[in-house]
């Protein structure tokens, strides 16, 4: 029974990933489960912060703790021990926030941050999920699956007045498994600066990490 309840809870989480918002009746119909059972599972997930009730729609969505769980998992991976000092060196060199991100289906999740120490900063993206096509990190990971080398992407968000430039790190199979990006306010990192100052340093950082993870493919 405990195993079945866990399976049902994971199915609810997966549905909410796909649909964003769903009510108890919709979840019950989709999973072919009794409404009372769905409600009990939802209540437990809500208590743990895995899901939360959206007050505007009256439906449930994923909560912040699901991102924290994902972040905790990625943080435990051994490649971070290799990447961390190199990322820190980049952040110290340019003094802007540096991120690692991964793809999850149609989204990108920012799983590690070396934050800037400058007083004017943008909102942290750590443990946050964005549509992959809407970020440089997401687009570069998708591109790199079809292209060789250390491709890069730019993103300028006029609404948030931020800029991002991103490239990828490759694993021992030369697979682009994580992106490295720099995110900063546009007034500190306009596109010209991304191209002339940030891009080459970012790619050098990605190459250095890749060389340590996959020496057979070193540049």
LUMLUM-235412 format. One record per atom (N, C-alpha, C): residue in three letters; atom name; x, y, z. Coordinates in nm, 3 decimals, padded with zeros to 5 digits. Layout:
(ALA CA (X Y Z))
...
***
This chain:
(UNK N (00.082 -00.121 00.000))
(UNK CA (00.000 00.000 00.000))
(UNK C (00.086 00.126 00.000))
(UNK N (00.193 00.123 00.080))
(UNK CA (00.281 00.240 00.087))
(UNK C (00.346 00.267 -00.048))
(UNK N (00.386 00.159 -00.118))
(UNK CA (00.449 00.174 -00.249))
(UNK C (00.350 00.231 -00.349))
(UNK N (00.225 00.185 -00.344))
(UNK CA (00.122 00.235 -00.437))
(UNK C (00.093 00.382 -00.409))
(UNK N (00.089 00.420 -00.282))
(UNK CA (00.064 00.561 -00.248))
(UNK C (00.176 00.650 -00.298))
(UNK N (00.300 00.602 -00.286))
(UNK CA (00.414 00.678 -00.337))
(UNK C (00.405 00.692 -00.488))
(UNK N (00.369 00.584 -00.555))
(UNK CA (00.355 00.588 -00.700))
(UNK C (00.248 00.688 -00.742))
(UNK N (00.134 00.688 -00.670))
(UNK CA (00.026 00.782 -00.701))
(UNK C (00.072 00.926 -00.678))
(UNK N (00.148 00.949 -00.572))
(UNK CA (00.198 01.084 -00.544))
(UNK C (00.292 01.131 -00.654))
(UNK N (00.380 01.043 -00.701))
(UNK CA (00.473 01.078 -00.808))
(UNK C (00.398 01.105 -00.938))
(UNK N (00.291 01.030 -00.961))
(UNK CA (00.210 01.053 -01.082))
(UNK C (00.142 01.190 -01.076))
(UNK N (00.097 01.229 -00.957))
(UNK CA (00.036 01.362 -00.941))
(UNK C (00.139 01.471 -00.969))
(UNK N (00.260 01.455 -00.916))
(UNK CA (00.367 01.552 -00.940))
(UNK C (00.397 01.563 -01.088))
(UNK N (00.403 01.449 -01.157))
(UNK CA (00.434 01.449 -01.300))
(UNK C (00.324 01.517 -01.380))
(UNK N (00.199 01.494 -01.343))
(UNK CA (00.087 01.561 -01.411))
(UNK C (00.093 01.712 -01.392))
(UNK N (00.126 01.756 -01.272))
(UNK CA (00.134 01.900 -01.245))
(UNK C (00.251 01.963 -01.319))
(UNK N (00.354 01.888 -01.346))
(UNK CA (00.465 01.938 -01.429))
(UNK C (00.414 01.967 -01.571))
(UNK N (00.329 01.880 -01.622))
(UNK CA (00.282 01.892 -01.760))
(UNK C (00.174 01.997 -01.775))
(UNK N (00.084 02.004 -01.678))
(UNK CA (-00.035 02.087 -01.693))
(UNK C (-00.029 02.218 -01.615))
(UNK N (00.067 02.233 -01.527))
(UNK CA (00.084 02.354 -01.444))
(UNK C (-00.022 02.364 -01.334))
(UNK N (-00.150 02.365 -01.370))
(UNK CA (-00.257 02.378 -01.271))
(UNK C (-00.361 02.267 -01.292))
(UNK N (-00.400 02.198 -01.186))
(UNK CA (-00.505 02.097 -01.194))
(UNK C (-00.581 02.091 -01.063))
(UNK N (-00.711 02.068 -01.073))
(UNK CA (-00.793 02.051 -00.955))
(UNK C (-00.801 01.905 -00.914))
(UNK N (-00.858 01.879 -00.797))
(UNK CA (-00.870 01.741 -00.748))
(UNK C (-00.951 01.656 -00.845))
(UNK N (-01.060 01.711 -00.898))
(UNK CA (-01.144 01.635 -00.991))
(UNK C (-01.068 01.599 -01.118))
(UNK N (-00.988 01.694 -01.169))
(UNK CA (-00.911 01.669 -01.290))
(UNK C (-00.804 01.563 -01.266))
(UNK N (-00.738 01.572 -01.152))
(UNK CA (-00.636 01.472 -01.117))
(UNK C (-00.700 01.334 -01.099))
(UNK N (-00.814 01.332 -01.034))
(UNK CA (-00.885 01.206 -01.011))
(UNK C (-00.921 01.139 -01.144))
(UNK N (-00.972 01.218 -01.237))
(UNK CA (-01.010 01.164 -01.368))
(UNK C (-00.889 01.118 -01.447))
(UNK N (-00.783 01.197 -01.447))
(UNK CA (-00.663 01.164 -01.525))
(UNK C (-00.594 01.037 -01.473))
(UNK N (-00.594 01.020 -01.340))
(UNK CA (-00.525 00.906 -01.280))
(UNK C (-00.618 00.789 -01.249))
(UNK N (-00.748 00.812 -01.271))
(UNK CA (-00.848 00.708 -01.243))
(UNK C (-00.841 00.665 -01.097))
(UNK N (-00.837 00.766 -01.010))
(UNK CA (-00.833 00.742 -00.866))
(UNK C (-00.954 00.807 -00.800))
(UNK N (-00.993 00.755 -00.687))
(UNK CA (-01.100 00.812 -00.608))
(UNK C (-01.062 00.954 -00.564))
(UNK N (-01.160 01.046 -00.569))
(UNK CA (-01.132 01.186 -00.532))
(UNK C (-01.080 01.199 -00.389))
(UNK N (-01.136 01.120 -00.299))
(UNK CA (-01.091 01.127 -00.160))
(UNK C (-00.945 01.087 -00.146))
(UNK N (-00.906 00.985 -00.224))
(UNK CA (-00.767 00.940 -00.220))
(UNK C (-00.674 01.049 -00.275))
(UNK N (-00.716 01.110 -00.387))
(UNK CA (-00.636 01.218 -00.445))
(UNK C (-00.624 01.334 -00.347))
(UNK N (-00.733 01.367 -00.281))
(UNK CA (-00.731 01.478 -00.185))
(UNK C (-00.636 01.449 -00.070))
(UNK N (-00.637 01.324 -00.019))
(UNK CA (-00.547 01.288 00.091))
(UNK C (-00.400 01.301 00.049))
(UNK N (-00.370 01.255 -00.073))
(UNK CA (-00.231 01.265 -00.123))
(UNK C (-00.192 01.411 -00.140))
(UNK N (-00.283 01.489 -00.202))
(UNK CA (-00.257 01.632 -00.223))
(UNK C (-00.234 01.704 -00.091))
(UNK N (-00.314 01.668 00.010))
(UNK CA (-00.300 01.732 00.142))
(UNK C (-00.162 01.706 00.201))
(UNK N (-00.112 01.583 00.184))
(UNK CA (00.021 01.549 00.234))
(UNK C (00.129 01.624 00.157))
(UNK N (00.117 01.629 00.024))
(UNK CA (00.214 01.700 -00.058))
(UNK C (00.214 01.850 -00.027))
(UNK N (00.095 01.903 -00.001))
(UNK CA (00.084 02.045 00.032))
(UNK C (00.150 02.075 00.166))
(UNK N (00.131 01.985 00.261))
(UNK CA (00.192 02.002 00.393))
(UNK C (00.344 02.008 00.383))
(UNK N (00.400 01.932 00.290))
(UNK CA (00.546 01.927 00.271))
(UNK C (00.596 02.035 00.175))
(UNK N (00.505 02.114 00.122))
(UNK CA (00.547 02.221 00.031))
(UNK C (00.578 02.174 -00.109))
(UNK N (00.541 02.049 -00.142))
(UNK CA (00.567 01.995 -00.276))
(UNK C (00.465 02.050 -00.375))
(UNK N (00.340 02.067 -00.331))
(UNK CA (00.239 02.134 -00.412))
(UNK C (00.178 02.246 -00.329))
(UNK N (00.110 02.337 -00.397))
(UNK CA (00.043 02.445 -00.326))
(UNK C (-00.083 02.484 -00.401))
(UNK N (-00.180 02.538 -00.329))
(UNK CA (-00.306 02.579 -00.389))
(UNK C (-00.292 02.720 -00.446))
(UNK N (-00.327 02.735 -00.573))
(UNK CA (-00.325 02.866 -00.636))
(UNK C (-00.457 02.937 -00.604))
(UNK N (-00.449 03.048 -00.536))
(UNK CA (-00.570 03.116 -00.488))
(UNK C (-00.654 03.173 -00.602))
(UNK N (-00.591 03.209 -00.712))
(UNK CA (-00.666 03.268 -00.824))
(UNK C (-00.747 03.164 -00.898))
(UNK N (-00.689 03.046 -00.920))
(UNK CA (-00.757 02.942 -00.998))
(UNK C (-00.831 02.841 -00.911))
(UNK N (-00.793 02.831 -00.783))
(UNK CA (-00.850 02.728 -00.698))
(UNK C (-00.799 02.590 -00.729))
(UNK N (-00.692 02.585 -00.807))
(UNK CA (-00.632 02.457 -00.846))
(UNK C (-00.492 02.445 -00.786))
(UNK N (-00.436 02.325 -00.798))
(UNK CA (-00.305 02.299 -00.739))
(UNK C (-00.193 02.313 -00.843))
(UNK N (-00.078 02.354 -00.794))
(UNK CA (00.042 02.364 -00.877))
(UNK C (00.160 02.316 -00.793))
(UNK N (00.274 02.297 -00.859))
(UNK CA (00.393 02.255 -00.787))
(UNK C (00.441 02.366 -00.695))
(UNK N (00.487 02.330 -00.576))
(UNK CA (00.539 02.426 -00.480))
(UNK C (00.689 02.440 -00.487))
(UNK N (00.742 02.536 -00.414))
(UNK CA (00.885 02.565 -00.418))
(UNK C (00.970 02.449 -00.369))
(UNK N (00.919 02.368 -00.279))
(UNK CA (01.001 02.260 -00.224))
(UNK C (01.037 02.153 -00.325))
(UNK N (00.959 02.142 -00.434))
(UNK CA (00.995 02.047 -00.538))
(UNK C (01.125 02.091 -00.605))
(UNK N (01.143 02.223 -00.620))
(UNK CA (01.266 02.275 -00.678))
(UNK C (01.383 02.255 -00.582))
(UNK N (01.356 02.270 -00.453))
(UNK CA (01.462 02.249 -00.354))
(UNK C (01.509 02.104 -00.354))
(UNK N (01.416 02.012 -00.373))
(UNK CA (01.453 01.870 -00.380))
(UNK C (01.540 01.844 -00.504))
(UNK N (01.499 01.903 -00.616))
(UNK CA (01.577 01.887 -00.739))
(UNK C (01.717 01.946 -00.721))
(UNK N (01.722 02.065 -00.660))
(UNK CA (01.850 02.130 -00.637))
(UNK C (01.939 02.048 -00.544))
(UNK N (01.879 01.993 -00.438))
(UNK CA (01.956 01.912 -00.344))
(UNK C (02.016 01.789 -00.413))
(UNK N (01.940 01.732 -00.504))
(UNK CA (01.989 01.615 -00.577))
(UNK C (02.109 01.653 -00.665))
(UNK N (02.092 01.760 -00.742))
(UNK CA (02.200 01.800 -00.832))
(UNK C (02.324 01.842 -00.753))
(UNK N (02.299 01.911 -00.641))
(UNK CA (02.411 01.959 -00.558))
(UNK C (02.496 01.843 -00.508))
(UNK N (02.435 01.726 -00.492))
(UNK CA (02.508 01.611 -00.440))
(UNK C (02.596 01.543 -00.545))
(UNK N (02.580 01.579 -00.671))
(UNK CA (02.654 01.512 -00.776))
(UNK C (02.802 01.552 -00.772))
(UNK N (02.885 01.455 -00.806))
(UNK CA (03.030 01.473 -00.788))
(UNK C (03.091 01.577 -00.881))
(UNK N (03.029 01.601 -00.999))
(UNK CA (03.092 01.695 -01.093))
(UNK C (03.101 01.835 -01.036))
(UNK N (03.014 01.868 -00.940))
(UNK CA (03.019 02.001 -00.881))
(UNK C (03.148 02.026 -00.805))
(UNK N (03.204 01.921 -00.747))
(UNK CA (03.330 01.936 -00.676))
(UNK C (03.441 01.979 -00.771))
(UNK N (03.432 01.931 -00.894))
(UNK CA (03.529 01.970 -00.997))
(UNK C (03.501 02.110 -01.049))
(UNK N (03.373 02.139 -01.069))
(UNK CA (03.336 02.265 -01.134))
(UNK C (03.341 02.385 -01.041))
(UNK N (03.315 02.366 -00.913))
(UNK CA (03.296 02.479 -00.821))
(UNK C (03.414 02.577 -00.819))
(UNK N (03.540 02.532 -00.799))
(UNK CA (03.649 02.631 -00.794))
(UNK C (03.669 02.705 -00.926))
(UNK N (03.639 02.640 -01.037))
(UNK CA (03.655 02.703 -01.168))
(UNK C (03.547 02.809 -01.188))
(UNK N (03.426 02.777 -01.147))
(UNK CA (03.316 02.874 -01.155))
(UNK C (03.343 02.993 -01.063))
(UNK N (03.399 02.963 -00.948))
(UNK CA (03.430 03.070 -00.852))
(UNK C (03.535 03.165 -00.910))
(UNK N (03.632 03.109 -00.980))
(UNK CA (03.735 03.193 -01.044))
(UNK C (03.673 03.285 -01.148))
(UNK N (03.576 03.233 -01.225))
(UNK CA (03.509 03.315 -01.325))
(UNK C (03.432 03.427 -01.257))
(UNK N (03.359 03.395 -01.151))
(UNK CA (03.282 03.497 -01.080))
(UNK C (03.372 03.605 -01.022))
(UNK N (03.488 03.565 -00.969))
(UNK CA (03.581 03.662 -00.914))
(UNK C (03.641 03.751 -01.023))
(UNK N (03.658 03.694 -01.142))
(UNK CA (03.716 03.767 -01.253))
(UNK C (03.620 03.873 -01.306))
(UNK N (03.492 03.836 -01.325))
(UNK CA (03.397 03.929 -01.386))
(UNK C (03.303 03.993 -01.283))
(UNK N (03.297 03.935 -01.164))
(UNK CA (03.212 03.982 -01.054))
(UNK C (03.066 03.998 -01.096))
(UNK N (03.014 03.897 -01.164))
(UNK CA (02.872 03.885 -01.193))
(UNK C (02.830 03.742 -01.159))
(UNK N (02.701 03.721 -01.141))
(UNK CA (02.652 03.590 -01.098))
(UNK C (02.671 03.485 -01.208))
(UNK N (02.723 03.371 -01.167))
(UNK CA (02.750 03.259 -01.257))
(UNK C (02.661 03.141 -01.216))
(UNK N (02.601 03.075 -01.316))
(UNK CA (02.508 02.966 -01.288))
(UNK C (02.542 02.840 -01.365))
(UNK N (02.501 02.726 -01.308))
(UNK CA (02.492 02.600 -01.381))
(UNK C (02.344 02.567 -01.394))
(UNK N (02.304 02.515 -01.510))
(UNK CA (02.164 02.481 -01.534))
(UNK C (02.154 02.347 -01.605))
(UNK N (02.040 02.280 -01.586))
(UNK CA (02.014 02.154 -01.655))
(UNK C (01.878 02.160 -01.723))
(UNK N (01.860 02.078 -01.826))
(UNK CA (01.731 02.065 -01.892))
(UNK C (01.647 01.961 -01.820))
(UNK N (01.518 01.989 -01.809))
(UNK CA (01.422 01.888 -01.764))
(UNK C (01.299 01.902 -01.852))
(UNK N (01.289 01.811 -01.951))
(UNK CA (01.181 01.817 -02.049))
(UNK C (01.186 01.951 -02.122))
(UNK N (01.082 02.033 -02.111))
(UNK CA (01.079 02.161 -02.183))
(UNK C (01.129 02.278 -02.098))
(UNK N (01.179 02.247 -01.980))
(UNK CA (01.224 02.351 -01.887))
(UNK C (01.375 02.346 -01.866))
(UNK N (01.426 02.455 -01.812))
(UNK CA (01.564 02.459 -01.765))
(UNK C (01.559 02.496 -01.617))
(UNK N (01.643 02.430 -01.537))
(UNK CA (01.646 02.454 -01.393))
(UNK C (01.787 02.501 -01.355))
(UNK N (01.794 02.612 -01.285))
(UNK CA (01.921 02.667 -01.240))
(UNK C (01.959 02.599 -01.108))
(UNK N (02.065 02.518 -01.112))
(UNK CA (02.093 02.428 -01.000))
(UNK C (02.213 02.470 -00.914))
(UNK N (02.291 02.566 -00.961))
(UNK CA (02.407 02.611 -00.881))
(UNK C (02.434 02.757 -00.913))
(UNK N (02.477 02.832 -00.812))
(UNK CA (02.503 02.975 -00.830))
(UNK C (02.629 03.017 -00.757))
(UNK N (02.711 03.097 -00.825))
(UNK CA (02.817 03.173 -00.762))
(UNK C (02.774 03.320 -00.771))
(UNK N (02.715 03.376 -00.664))
(UNK CA (02.654 03.508 -00.675))
(UNK C (02.755 03.622 -00.677))
(UNK N (02.719 03.727 -00.750))
(UNK CA (02.801 03.848 -00.751))
(UNK C (02.801 03.913 -00.613))
(UNK N (02.905 03.988 -00.587))
(UNK CA (02.912 04.064 -00.461))
(UNK C (02.881 04.211 -00.482))
(UNK N (02.842 04.247 -00.603))
(UNK CA (02.807 04.386 -00.629))
(UNK C (02.674 04.418 -00.562))
(UNK N (02.656 04.545 -00.521))
(UNK CA (02.535 04.581 -00.446))
(UNK C (02.406 04.574 -00.526))
(UNK N (02.412 04.601 -00.657))
(UNK CA (02.293 04.595 -00.740))
(UNK C (02.290 04.461 -00.812))
(UNK N (02.195 04.377 -00.776))
(UNK CA (02.189 04.243 -00.834))
(UNK C (02.049 04.217 -00.889))
(UNK N (02.038 04.113 -00.971))
(UNK CA (01.908 04.068 -01.019))
(UNK C (01.859 03.957 -00.927))
(UNK N (01.732 03.925 -00.936))
(UNK CA (01.677 03.817 -00.854))
(UNK C (01.750 03.686 -00.883))
(UNK N (01.785 03.615 -00.778))
(UNK CA (01.855 03.488 -00.795))
(UNK C (01.770 03.389 -00.874))
(UNK N (01.832 03.313 -00.962))
(UNK CA (01.762 03.209 -01.037))
(UNK C (01.785 03.071 -00.976))
(UNK N (01.856 03.066 -00.867))
(UNK CA (01.890 02.937 -00.806))
(UNK C (01.764 02.859 -00.770))
(UNK N (01.761 02.732 -00.813))
(UNK CA (01.650 02.639 -00.787))
(UNK C (01.521 02.681 -00.854))
(UNK N (01.529 02.771 -00.952))
(UNK CA (01.409 02.814 -01.024))
(UNK C (01.401 02.748 -01.161))
(UNK N (01.280 02.731 -01.208))
(UNK CA (01.253 02.663 -01.334))
(UNK C (01.196 02.765 -01.434))
(UNK N (01.250 02.762 -01.557))
(UNK CA (01.203 02.850 -01.664))
(UNK C (01.179 02.767 -01.790))
(UNK N (01.096 02.818 -01.879))
(UNK CA (01.081 02.754 -02.009))
(UNK C (01.215 02.762 -02.082))
(UNK N (01.261 02.648 -02.131))
(UNK CA (01.396 02.642 -02.190))
(UNK C (01.413 02.741 -02.305))
(UNK N (01.311 02.755 -02.390))
(UNK CA (01.322 02.842 -02.507))
(UNK C (01.327 02.990 -02.470))
(UNK N (01.296 03.022 -02.346))
(UNK CA (01.294 03.162 -02.303))
(UNK C (01.424 03.207 -02.239))
(UNK N (01.523 03.118 -02.228))
(UNK CA (01.651 03.153 -02.164))
(UNK C (01.768 03.112 -02.252))
(UNK N (01.878 03.183 -02.238))
(UNK CA (02.000 03.145 -02.310))
(UNK C (02.048 03.007 -02.267))
(UNK N (02.037 02.978 -02.137))
(UNK CA (02.082 02.848 -02.085))
(UNK C (02.005 02.733 -02.147))
(UNK N (01.874 02.749 -02.157))
(UNK CA (01.792 02.643 -02.215))
(UNK C (01.819 02.625 -02.363))
(UNK N (01.827 02.736 -02.436))
(UNK CA (01.847 02.727 -02.582))
(UNK C (01.983 02.667 -02.616))
(UNK N (02.086 02.704 -02.538))
(UNK CA (02.219 02.655 -02.572))
(UNK C (02.230 02.504 -02.547))
(UNK N (02.162 02.454 -02.444))
(UNK CA (02.163 02.310 -02.418))
(UNK C (02.092 02.235 -02.530))
(UNK N (01.984 02.290 -02.581))
(UNK CA (01.912 02.225 -02.691))
(UNK C (01.994 02.229 -02.821))
(UNK N (02.058 02.343 -02.846))
(UNK CA (02.142 02.355 -02.966))
(UNK C (02.259 02.259 -02.964))
(UNK N (02.322 02.248 -02.846))
(UNK CA (02.446 02.170 -02.835))
(UNK C (02.424 02.021 -02.856))
(UNK N (02.300 01.975 -02.848))
(UNK CA (02.272 01.834 -02.876))
(UNK C (02.286 01.804 -03.025))
(UNK N (02.278 01.909 -03.107))
(UNK CA (02.283 01.892 -03.252))
(UNK C (02.412 01.946 -03.312))
(UNK N (02.489 02.023 -03.234))
(UNK CA (02.609 02.087 -03.285))
(UNK C (02.730 02.045 -03.201))
(UNK N (02.848 02.058 -03.258))
(UNK CA (02.970 02.024 -03.186))
(UNK C (03.030 02.152 -03.127))
(UNK N (03.129 02.131 -03.039))
(UNK CA (03.199 02.245 -02.982))
(UNK C (03.122 02.314 -02.870))
(UNK N (03.168 02.433 -02.836))
(UNK CA (03.112 02.508 -02.724))
(UNK C (03.029 02.624 -02.778))
(UNK N (02.908 02.590 -02.821))
(UNK CA (02.817 02.691 -02.873))
(UNK C (02.774 02.784 -02.760))
(UNK N (02.724 02.899 -02.795))
(UNK CA (02.681 02.994 -02.694))
(UNK C (02.554 03.064 -02.739))
(UNK N (02.481 03.119 -02.644))
(UNK CA (02.357 03.191 -02.670))
(UNK C (02.351 03.316 -02.583))
(UNK N (02.283 03.418 -02.636))
(UNK CA (02.256 03.540 -02.561))
(UNK C (02.108 03.549 -02.531))
(UNK N (02.076 03.620 -02.424))
(UNK CA (01.936 03.649 -02.396))
(UNK C (01.929 03.786 -02.329))
(UNK N (01.843 03.872 -02.382))
(UNK CA (01.821 04.002 -02.322))
(UNK C (01.674 04.012 -02.284))
(UNK N (01.648 04.027 -02.156))
(UNK CA (01.513 04.038 -02.104))
(UNK C (01.486 04.183 -02.069))
(UNK N (01.418 04.252 -02.160))
(UNK CA (01.393 04.395 -02.139))
(UNK C (01.297 04.419 -02.023))
(UNK N (01.205 04.326 -02.001))
(UNK CA (01.109 04.343 -01.892))
(UNK C (01.179 04.342 -01.757))
(UNK N (01.272 04.247 -01.739))
(UNK CA (01.346 04.238 -01.613))
(UNK C (01.476 04.316 -01.617))
(UNK N (01.510 04.371 -01.735))
(UNK CA (01.634 04.447 -01.754))
(UNK C (01.757 04.364 -01.716))
(UNK N (01.758 04.241 -01.765))
(UNK CA (01.871 04.151 -01.740))
(UNK C (01.925 04.096 -01.871))
(UNK N (02.051 04.054 -01.863))
(UNK CA (02.113 03.987 -01.976))
(UNK C (02.173 03.855 -01.930))
(UNK N (02.177 03.759 -02.020))
(UNK CA (02.238 03.629 -01.991))
(UNK C (02.316 03.583 -02.112))
(UNK N (02.435 03.532 -02.090))
(UNK CA (02.512 03.467 -02.194))
(UNK C (02.549 03.329 -02.143))
(UNK N (02.533 03.226 -02.228))
(UNK CA (02.548 03.088 -02.182))
(UNK C (02.623 03.001 -02.282))
(UNK N (02.692 02.901 -02.230))
(UNK CA (02.753 02.796 -02.310))
(UNK C (02.732 02.664 -02.236))
(UNK N (02.798 02.558 -02.279))
(UNK CA (02.771 02.426 -02.222))
(UNK C (02.899 02.357 -02.174))
(UNK N (02.881 02.264 -02.083))
(UNK CA (02.988 02.173 -02.040))
(UNK C (02.952 02.035 -02.092))
(UNK N (03.052 01.963 -02.142))
(UNK CA (03.029 01.828 -02.196))
(UNK C (03.087 01.723 -02.101))
(UNK N (03.020 01.607 -02.097))
(UNK CA (03.066 01.500 -02.009))
(UNK C (03.163 01.407 -02.082))
(UNK N (03.195 01.293 -02.020))
(UNK CA (03.294 01.201 -02.077))
(UNK C (03.250 01.140 -02.209))
(UNK N (03.120 01.150 -02.241))
(UNK CA (03.068 01.102 -02.369))
(UNK C (03.046 01.216 -02.467))
(UNK N (03.096 01.332 -02.431))
(UNK CA (03.084 01.456 -02.509))
(UNK C (02.940 01.503 -02.519))
(UNK N (02.858 01.464 -02.423))
(UNK CA (02.718 01.505 -02.420))
(UNK C (02.706 01.637 -02.344))
(UNK N (02.629 01.735 -02.396))
(UNK CA (02.613 01.864 -02.326))
(UNK C (02.513 01.850 -02.211))
(UNK N (02.563 01.819 -02.094))
(UNK CA (02.473 01.784 -01.985))
(UNK C (02.439 01.901 -01.893))
(UNK N (02.513 02.010 -01.901))
(UNK CA (02.485 02.125 -01.814))
(UNK C (02.532 02.252 -01.885))
(UNK N (02.464 02.361 -01.858))
(UNK CA (02.506 02.490 -01.915))
(UNK C (02.574 02.574 -01.808))
(UNK N (02.662 02.662 -01.853))
(UNK CA (02.725 02.762 -01.767))
(UNK C (02.682 02.897 -01.820))
(UNK N (02.634 02.984 -01.733))
(UNK CA (02.589 03.114 -01.781))
(UNK C (02.625 03.225 -01.683))
(UNK N (02.625 03.345 -01.736))
(UNK CA (02.644 03.466 -01.656))
(UNK C (02.516 03.548 -01.670))
(UNK N (02.460 03.590 -01.557))
(UNK CA (02.337 03.671 -01.556))
(UNK C (02.367 03.800 -01.481))
(UNK N (02.328 03.913 -01.541))
(UNK CA (02.357 04.043 -01.479))
(UNK C (02.258 04.147 -01.528))
(UNK N (02.247 04.260 -01.455))
(UNK CA (02.163 04.370 -01.504))
(UNK C (02.217 04.421 -01.638))
(UNK N (02.126 04.462 -01.726))
(UNK CA (02.167 04.505 -01.859))
(UNK C (02.261 04.625 -01.856))
(UNK N (02.245 04.714 -01.758))
(UNK CA (02.332 04.832 -01.757))
(UNK C (02.476 04.795 -01.723))
(UNK N (02.497 04.676 -01.663))
(UNK CA (02.633 04.631 -01.635))
(UNK C (02.683 04.533 -01.742))
(UNK N (02.589 04.471 -01.814))
(UNK CA (02.630 04.371 -01.913))
(UNK C (02.547 04.385 -02.040))
(UNK N (02.565 04.493 -02.115))
(UNK CA (02.496 04.506 -02.243))
(UNK C (02.552 04.404 -02.342))
(UNK N (02.484 04.389 -02.454))
(UNK CA (02.524 04.286 -02.551))
(UNK C (02.667 04.302 -02.599))
(UNK N (02.711 04.425 -02.616))
(UNK CA (02.849 04.449 -02.663))
(UNK C (02.950 04.391 -02.563))
(UNK N (02.922 04.409 -02.435))
(UNK CA (03.012 04.355 -02.332))
(UNK C (03.005 04.203 -02.329))
(UNK N (02.884 04.146 -02.348))
(UNK CA (02.872 04.001 -02.355))
(UNK C (02.964 03.946 -02.464))
(UNK N (02.961 04.011 -02.579))
(UNK CA (03.036 03.962 -02.695))
(UNK C (03.186 03.982 -02.680))
(UNK N (03.227 04.098 -02.629))
(UNK CA (03.369 04.132 -02.628))
(UNK C (03.443 04.086 -02.502))
(UNK N (03.373 04.080 -02.388))
(UNK CA (03.443 04.052 -02.263))
(UNK C (03.400 03.922 -02.195))
(UNK N (03.271 03.892 -02.198))
(UNK CA (03.221 03.780 -02.119))
(UNK C (03.228 03.647 -02.194))
(UNK N (03.192 03.649 -02.323))
(UNK CA (03.178 03.525 -02.399))
(UNK C (03.303 03.438 -02.394))
(UNK N (03.419 03.494 -02.425))
(UNK CA (03.542 03.415 -02.431))
(UNK C (03.580 03.359 -02.295))
(UNK N (03.560 03.438 -02.189))
(UNK CA (03.591 03.390 -02.055))
(UNK C (03.497 03.277 -02.015))
(UNK N (03.371 03.290 -02.054))
(UNK CA (03.272 03.187 -02.023))
(UNK C (03.306 03.057 -02.094))
(UNK N (03.339 03.066 -02.221))
(UNK CA (03.372 02.946 -02.298))
(UNK C (03.500 02.882 -02.244))
(UNK N (03.597 02.963 -02.206))
(UNK CA (03.721 02.908 -02.148))
(UNK C (03.691 02.832 -02.019))
(UNK N (03.599 02.884 -01.940))
(UNK CA (03.558 02.817 -01.817))
(UNK C (03.495 02.681 -01.848))
(UNK N (03.404 02.679 -01.946))
(UNK CA (03.338 02.554 -01.985))
(UNK C (03.439 02.454 -02.040))
(UNK N (03.534 02.501 -02.117))
(UNK CA (03.637 02.412 -02.171))
(UNK C (03.722 02.353 -02.059))
(UNK N (03.756 02.435 -01.960))
(UNK CA (03.839 02.388 -01.849))
(UNK C (03.767 02.279 -01.769))
(UNK N (03.639 02.300 -01.742))
(UNK CA (03.563 02.199 -01.668))
(UNK C (03.550 02.071 -01.751))
(UNK N (03.521 02.086 -01.881))
(UNK CA (03.509 01.970 -01.968))
(UNK C (03.638 01.891 -01.975))
(UNK N (03.750 01.962 -01.981))
(UNK CA (03.880 01.894 -01.989))
(UNK C (03.905 01.809 -01.866))
(UNK N (03.860 01.855 -01.750))
(UNK CA (03.879 01.777 -01.628))
(UNK C (03.782 01.659 -01.621))
(UNK N (03.661 01.679 -01.673))
(UNK CA (03.561 01.572 -01.670))
(UNK C (03.584 01.471 -01.781))
(UNK N (03.634 01.519 -01.894))
(UNK CA (03.649 01.433 -02.012))
(UNK C (03.780 01.463 -02.082))
(UNK N (03.893 01.422 -02.024))
(UNK CA (04.024 01.456 -02.082))
(UNK C (04.043 01.408 -02.226))
(UNK N (03.970 01.305 -02.265))
(UNK CA (03.984 01.254 -02.401))
(UNK C (03.935 01.354 -02.503))
(UNK N (03.849 01.448 -02.458))
(UNK CA (03.794 01.548 -02.549))
(UNK C (03.849 01.687 -02.521))
(UNK N (03.961 01.694 -02.451))
(UNK CA (04.015 01.826 -02.413))
(UNK C (04.050 01.905 -02.538))
(UNK N (04.039 02.037 -02.525))
(UNK CA (04.063 02.126 -02.638))
(UNK C (04.213 02.146 -02.659))
***
